[in-house]
């Protein structure tokens, strides 16, 4: 027997397991390296779409549609999560925008759209007759998150067509300084009166034609709701290269409170936007609180008076002894169980102790 033969056969085992361990270590290293590079690969894959997303664009499903029909409006390159307003407007072209602002649009048939995480949107828009003649456009403007405005041409079959007004010219207004809200709330506002401010901004004419008596649209909105616009005409002429200070009155409804957003537009484009935090009318709250306390207290008092009067009638039915006058005769009250003749006297003997 040769006891040393068994160790000789097991000697090659470490040599055979060394390559296996090396391959295992190499595989773990490559796996860790792949996991470390995975975010960079994902970012590289997403970069082409980000680079392709340039300026916001708008497209319509068809270039001509009859009144009463429906089209699909889509777009790309918008800011993710932005709220958009989609309108069908007359007197507008993609190059010059909408003349007269949203007053040339079918506002009641407009639609709202929210941009998805990829920067795209799609919404169905009814083809309604705008209040102004064509050329017509589909006007898409940002309400929250993005203030861009893009127009896409659309021919509305059967709708009147007219040239654009000459007053449009080439005058272009732009905001030169940040807008602000001047003014403060009075005592009446504390009791629910409509809060008001003055929107002040400085605009300049960057075009080649003068702008005469421009009509601004001042919108007020709360939260994500679409703004309610009101026309404010500024009297005056802004020549090319000149600037002007614009003051526009803004007023909310009675009892309004919360976070509002005030925007001013001209020519279908939003010039400026300003937040407005309106305090709660605590005077109204105090009034209702006092009313909730005073009315129950008054009802309680009335009830107590009625109870007191009812108790007074019962008390008057019980005879009340009346004292005699000082000069009048003194009357002796007679107990009901004694008669005047049978009343005991001081001199009458008692029968107690006698047989």
C-alpha positions in Angstrom: 0.0 0.0 0.0 1.1 3.5 -0.8 -0.6 6.1 1.5 1.0 9.1 -0.3 -0.7 8.3 -3.6 -4.1 10.0 -2.6 -2.5 13.4 -2.0 -0.8 13.2 -5.3 -4.2 12.9 -7.1 -5.8 15.8 -5.3 -2.9 18.2 -6.0 -4.2 19.5 -9.4 -7.6 20.6 -7.8 -6.4 24.1 -6.8 -5.1 24.6 -10.3 -8.4 23.7 -11.8 -10.5 26.0 -9.5 -8.3 29.1 -10.0 -9.7 29.8 -13.5 -13.2 29.4 -12.2 -12.6 31.9 -9.5 -11.0 34.3 -11.9 -14.0 34.1 -14.3 -16.4 34.7 -11.4 -14.5 37.8 -10.3 -14.4 39.1 -13.9 -18.2 38.5 -14.3 -18.9 40.4 -11.1 -16.7 43.3 -12.2 -18.4 43.6 -15.6 -21.8 43.5 -13.9 -20.9 46.3 -11.5 -19.5 48.3 -14.4 -22.6 47.8 -16.5 -24.9 48.9 -13.6 -22.7 52.0 -13.0 -22.9 53.0 -16.7 -26.6 52.3 -17.0 -27.8 55.9 -16.0 -25.3 57.4 -18.5 -26.6 55.1 -21.3 -30.2 56.1 -20.5 -29.3 59.8 -20.5 -27.5 59.4 -23.8 -30.6 57.6 -25.3 -32.8 60.4 -24.1 -30.6 63.2 -25.4 -31.6 63.0 -29.1 -35.3 63.6 -28.2 -34.3 66.5 -25.9 -32.2 68.0 -28.6 -35.0 67.6 -31.1 -37.4 69.3 -28.9 -36.8 72.9 -29.9 -39.4 75.7 -30.2 -43.0 74.6 -29.5 -44.9 73.6 -32.6 -48.6 73.1 -33.4 -50.2 71.0 -36.1 -53.8 70.3 -37.1 -55.2 67.1 -38.5 -56.4 68.8 -41.7 -55.9 72.2 -43.2 -59.6 72.8 -44.1 -62.7 71.8 -42.1 -66.4 72.8 -42.3 -68.2 74.6 -39.6 -69.7 72.2 -37.1 -66.9 69.6 -37.7 -64.0 68.6 -35.5 -60.3 68.6 -35.8 -57.4 67.2 -33.8 -54.8 69.8 -32.6 -51.4 68.4 -31.5 -48.1 69.8 -30.7 -44.5 69.1 -29.5 -41.7 70.9 -27.9 -43.8 72.3 -25.0 -42.8 72.4 -21.4 -44.0 69.3 -19.5 -47.0 69.9 -17.3 -47.9 73.2 -18.8 -51.6 74.1 -19.2 -52.5 75.3 -22.7 -55.5 77.1 -24.1 -56.6 76.1 -27.6 -58.8 78.4 -29.6 -60.1 78.9 -33.2 -59.6 82.5 -34.1 -60.3 84.8 -37.1 -58.3 87.6 -38.5 -55.0 85.8 -37.9 -52.1 84.3 -39.6 -49.2 82.2 -38.2 -46.8 85.1 -39.2 -48.6 88.0 -37.7 -50.6 86.3 -35.0 -54.3 87.1 -34.1 -55.3 90.7 -34.7 -57.5 91.9 -31.8 -56.4 89.2 -29.4 -58.9 86.6 -28.2 -61.8 88.9 -29.1 -61.4 87.4 -32.6 -61.7 83.8 -31.2 -64.5 81.4 -30.5 -63.8 81.5 -26.8 -66.9 79.5 -25.7 -65.8 76.5 -27.8 -62.1 76.6 -26.7 -60.4 73.7 -25.1 -57.7 73.2 -22.5 -54.8 70.8 -22.9 -52.1 69.6 -20.5 -48.6 68.8 -21.9 -47.4 65.3 -21.1 -43.9 64.5 -19.8 -42.5 64.2 -23.3 -43.6 67.8 -24.2 -46.4 66.8 -26.4 -50.2 67.3 -26.3 -53.3 66.4 -28.4 -56.8 67.6 -28.0 -60.1 67.6 -30.1 -61.3 71.0 -31.1 -64.8 71.8 -32.5 -64.8 73.9 -35.7 -66.9 76.8 -34.5 -67.5 80.1 -36.4 -65.2 82.7 -35.0 -66.6 86.3 -34.5 -64.2 87.7 -37.1 -63.7 86.7 -40.7 -60.9 84.4 -41.9 -57.9 84.0 -42.5 -58.3 81.8 -39.5 -55.8 80.0 -37.2 -55.8 77.6 -34.4 -54.3 79.6 -31.5 -52.4 77.7 -28.8 -51.2 79.8 -25.8 -49.7 78.8 -22.5 -51.7 79.5 -19.4 -49.5 78.1 -16.7 -45.9 76.8 -16.9 -45.2 78.4 -20.3 -46.2 81.7 -21.9 -45.5 80.9 -25.6 -48.2 81.3 -28.2 -48.2 79.4 -31.5 -50.7 79.6 -34.4 -51.5 77.1 -37.1 -53.4 78.0 -40.2 -56.9 76.6 -40.8 -59.5 77.2 -43.5 -63.1 77.2 -42.2 -65.4 76.2 -45.1 -68.3 78.6 -45.5 -66.9 81.3 -43.2 -66.5 84.8 -44.6 -63.0 85.9 -45.6 -61.6 89.4 -45.5 -58.1 91.0 -45.6 -56.4 91.7 -42.3 -57.0 95.3 -41.0 -54.4 97.8 -41.9 -54.3 99.0 -38.3 -52.3 95.9 -37.5 -49.3 97.3 -39.2 -45.9 96.1 -38.1 -46.1 97.6 -34.6 -45.0 95.1 -31.9 -45.2 95.8 -28.2 -42.9 94.2 -25.7 -42.6 94.6 -22.0 -39.5 96.5 -21.0 -39.8 96.4 -17.2 -41.3 93.9 -14.8 -45.0 94.4 -14.2 -46.3 95.1 -10.7 -49.6 95.5 -8.9 -50.1 98.9 -7.1 -52.7 99.7 -4.5 -54.0 98.2 -1.3 -57.2 96.8 0.2 -59.5 99.1 2.2 -61.8 98.5 5.1 -64.7 97.6 2.8 -62.6 94.9 1.2 -62.2 93.4 4.7 -66.0 93.1 4.7 -66.3 91.4 1.3 -66.0 94.4 -1.1 -64.4 93.6 -4.5 -60.6 93.9 -4.2 -58.9 96.0 -6.8 -55.4 96.8 -8.0 -53.6 98.7 -10.8 -51.4 96.7 -13.1 -48.4 98.9 -14.0 -46.0 98.0 -16.8 -43.7 99.7 -19.3 -43.9 98.6 -22.9 -41.9 99.6 -26.0 -42.8 99.5 -29.7 -40.2 97.2 -31.3 -41.9 97.3 -34.7 -41.7 99.7 -37.7 -45.2 101.2 -37.4 -46.9 103.2 -34.7 -49.4 101.5 -32.4 -52.5 103.6 -31.8 -54.9 103.1 -28.9 -53.9 99.5 -28.2 -56.4 97.2 -26.6 -55.0 95.0 -23.9 -56.6 91.9 -22.5 -56.3 91.7 -18.7 -57.0 88.2 -17.4 -57.5 87.0 -13.8 -57.4 83.4 -13.0 -57.3 81.3 -9.8 -55.4 78.0 -9.7 -55.3 76.1 -13.0 -58.5 77.6 -14.3 -58.5 79.5 -17.6 -58.3 83.3 -17.1 -61.3 85.5 -17.6 -60.3 88.3 -19.9 -61.5 91.9 -20.0 -60.7 94.5 -22.6 -58.8 97.6 -21.5 -58.1 100.2 -24.1 -55.1 102.5 -23.6 -55.5 105.9 -25.2 -52.4 107.1 -27.0 -49.9 106.4 -29.7 -46.6 104.5 -29.2 -44.3 105.3 -32.1 -41.5 102.9 -33.3 -38.7 102.9 -30.7 -40.7 104.7 -28.1 -41.9 103.3 -24.7 -44.9 104.1 -22.6 -46.1 103.5 -19.1 -49.3 101.5 -19.1 -51.7 101.4 -16.1 -54.6 99.0 -16.2 -57.3 98.6 -13.5 -57.9 95.0 -12.2 -60.9 94.1 -10.0 -62.0 90.7 -8.7 -65.5 89.7 -7.7 -66.9 90.4 -4.2 -65.6 88.1 -1.5 -62.7 86.8 -3.6 -59.8 85.4 -1.7 -56.8 83.1 -2.4 -54.0 82.9 -4.9 -54.8 84.7 -8.2 -52.8 85.3 -11.3 -53.1 88.5 -13.3 -52.0 88.5 -17.0 -52.0 91.1 -19.7 -52.0 90.2 -23.4 -51.7 92.1 -26.6 -52.1 90.8 -30.2 -52.7 87.2 -28.9 -49.4 87.1 -26.9 -49.0 87.3 -23.2 -46.9 90.3 -22.3 -46.7 89.9 -18.5 -48.0 87.8 -15.7 -48.1 88.8 -12.0 -49.2 86.7 -9.0 -51.7 88.3 -6.5 -52.4 86.8 -3.1 -55.8 88.1 -1.9 -56.5 87.9 1.9 -59.7 86.4 3.3 -62.5 88.9 4.2 -62.4 88.3 7.9 -65.0 90.9 8.5 -67.6 88.7 6.8 -66.4 85.8 9.0 -66.7 87.9 12.1 -70.2 89.1 11.1 -71.5 85.6 10.7 -69.9 84.5 13.9 -71.5 87.4 15.8 -74.8 86.6 14.1 -74.5 83.0 15.2 -74.2 84.2 18.8 -76.6 87.1 18.8 -79.6 85.4 17.2 -79.7 82.5 19.7 -79.2 84.9 22.6 -82.1 87.1 21.4 -84.3 84.0 21.0 -83.4 82.9 24.5 -84.3 86.3 25.9 -87.6 86.4 24.1 -88.4 82.9 25.4 -87.5 83.9 29.0 -89.8 87.0 28.7 -92.7 84.8 27.5 -92.1 82.3 30.4 -91.9 85.2 32.9 -95.2 86.6 31.6 -96.9 83.2 31.8 -95.7 82.7 35.4 -96.9 86.2 36.3 -100.5 85.3 35.3 -100.4 82.3 37.6 -99.1 84.4 40.5 -101.9 87.0 40.2 -104.5 84.3 40.7 -103.4 83.7 44.3 -104.8 86.3 46.8 -102.2 88.5 48.3 -102.9 90.0 51.8 -103.1 93.8 51.7 -101.9 95.6 54.9 -104.3 98.1 56.5 -103.8 101.8 56.2 -102.3 103.6 59.2 -105.4 105.7 59.8 -107.9 103.0 59.0 -109.4 100.3 61.3 -107.2 97.4 62.1 -108.7 94.1 61.0 -107.9 90.9 62.6 -107.3 88.0 60.4 -109.5 85.1 61.3 -108.1 81.6 60.9 -110.3 79.5 58.7 -110.9 76.8 61.3 -112.2 79.2 64.1 -115.5 81.2 64.0 -115.6 84.6 65.7 -117.9 83.3 68.4 -115.9 80.2 69.1 -112.5 81.8 69.2 -110.8 81.3 72.6 -110.5 84.5 74.8 -107.9 85.4 77.4 -110.4 85.3 80.3 -112.3 82.1 79.4 -111.1 79.2 81.5 -110.0 76.1 79.9 -111.4 72.7 80.6 -108.0 71.2 80.9 -107.7 69.6 84.4 -111.4 69.8 85.2 -113.7 66.9 85.2 
